[in-house]
Amino acid sequence: MEKTFFIRKTMTDNDHAAPTTDRFQRIEKLNLLVNSGWVIKGFKSSENEEYFLLEKAE
């Protein structure tokens, strides 16, 4: 199973809602996901967003 976990996302007309918590709260949540078995496959960064690609065995 794969998941995209946003740290920062700029809101545009066609996007889903940006995360409502601050960056440090998002990192804490990411740490909880990693501790529960999710593995970080990669990190993507652009002008508008930053996110981790996560994977978990089914």
N, C-alpha and C positions, 0 to 999 in steps of 0.2 A: 504494500500500500504506500502511496506517496502523498505528500502534503506540501503546500507552499505556505511558509510562515513569514508574514510581513513584519518587518521592523519599522519601516517608514514607507509611506505611500502617499503621494500627492493626489488629491481628489481632482478628477476631471469629469466631464459630463457623462462619459461612457463607462466609468469605473464603478465598482462596488464601493461601499463605504470604507474609508480609511480606518485603521485601528484607533480606538478611542482612548487607549491608555498611553502613557508616555513611553519613551524608548527604554528606560530602565525597567519598567514593569513588563514590557514585552520580552526583554532578555531574561528576566526571572521566570516568566512563563515558558520560554524556550528551554531553560535549564530543567524545569519540571518535566517537559516532554522528553528530553534526552534521558533523564533519570528513570523514566517509565518505559524505556525501550526504543524510542525513536533514534535514528542515526542521521547525522548531518551529511548529506551527499554533496552539497555545494552551497556557495553564496553568490548571489547576483546583486549588482549595484548599478544604478543608472542615475541620471539627473533627477528622475521622478520617484524612484523607489529603491528599497533595499529589502532583500528577502533571502531566507534560507530554504533550500530544498531538503525535505526530510523524508526518510523512508523507514518503514517498520515491517518486519516479517509478519506474515499473516498466520 
